[in-house]
């Protein structure tokens, strides 16, 4: 029996000790290798950057139907996934060139830092063209037909799109997307729960968005989601803070965005942060009217560490990374071809989340989430740990070591089986596919660009 199972308290203490004394990952890549990986990741995104042509989308407003505007001249997109036509989700994700708004926003941020401003602007023109009348954005849309997932909206996705636009303006001086970002900022203000935590435990946090897919994706339940989560709140904080810093302050108008960011910051640390007796810590997954959602999600830990560093809470950030290494770190040898040997990375969840018991699937490495942890280590000055984690994720490229072939969204054992079924047949676990992903490759480029001295604190930097 492993120490993790036999004595979880002792295991956590040991993991925290190892995290504080030295790398727990494999040998780190050289700086030259990181530079080559950065160039190849950029190549993947730029090579798949294609013109976006749309006559528009129908958008339901009550009993009425509105027609969103056509795509704008100069708009471009990058398809989110590359799946073979044998995949059970090929028709959903690849056949009609599905684009997830979050993926496009991450790619925009990465390309801005890489100095590929024309390409970033093309992506922003596409995001602008699918903005909904109230300022929000759909979760995803097809570029080869008129499907738009406007009934499913997530606050974090909307905030990322706004952040990409404001980051572009700050780095280029081009204010073209200020109205787009302004509409997002005003929409986000309306999502923040008013009052105090004495009357509503969600107070100060933005609600999660609208819509919820049924478990088999056969239909969607419309309506507002009444919970607030850590991930969305962190996204909203960084956007509103940067927007307040960048937008023109007409008569003190920016104060309300700055105040909203401060409210989110205070609510995150007061309501959702928790610490263990062993000295580690994490953010709970979220909160509803009924109380805390104590779920364990990697993005709440990795992105949580980045948030804590940004607000000057270094000791808490270290505690969060200690928790990531103790609880989310995993090591396994993927089956199938190409053979990559042992892979070390981080799991997306621990325990139950949205009907899935992730303890049935311990050997899943999530590229995006692992790279978020890497960036947090970089911000702490632990460049060796940063390079080591990146080196592990490079093993998850379609051609291992070459990001120009795309970084897989996740990787796990070939014959992984559990309550979710035979993964060799179904090709994914609860939306975690092994396919190469724009989002994962963009995250790789984002963290590698952030490692440049000239870019070190440009993305989600300190207050």
Buried (B, 14 or more C-beta within 10 A) or exposed (E): EEEBEEEEEEBBBBBBBBBEEEBBBBEBBEEEBBBBBBBBBBBBBBEBBEEBEBEBBEBEEEEEEEEBEEBBEEBBBBBBBBBEEEBEBBEBBBBBBBBBBBBBBBBBBBBBBBBBBEBBBBBBBBBBBBBBEEBBBBBBBBBEEEBBBBBBBBBBBBBBBBBBBBBBBBBBEBEBBBEBBBBBBEBBBEBBBEEEBEEBBBBBBBBBBBBBBEEEEEEBEEEEBEBBBBBBBBBBBBBBBBBBBBBEEEEEEBEBBBEBBBBBBBBBBEBBBEEBEBBBBBBBBBBBEEEBBEBBBBBBBBBBBBBBBBBEBEEBBBBBBBBBBBBBBBBBEBEEEEEBEEBBBBBBBBBEBEEBEBEEBBBBBBBBBBBBBBBBBBBBEBBBBBBBBBBBBBBBBBEBBBBBBBBBBBBBBEEBEBEBEEBEEEBBBBEBBBBBBBBBBBBBBBBBBBBBEEBEEBBBBEE
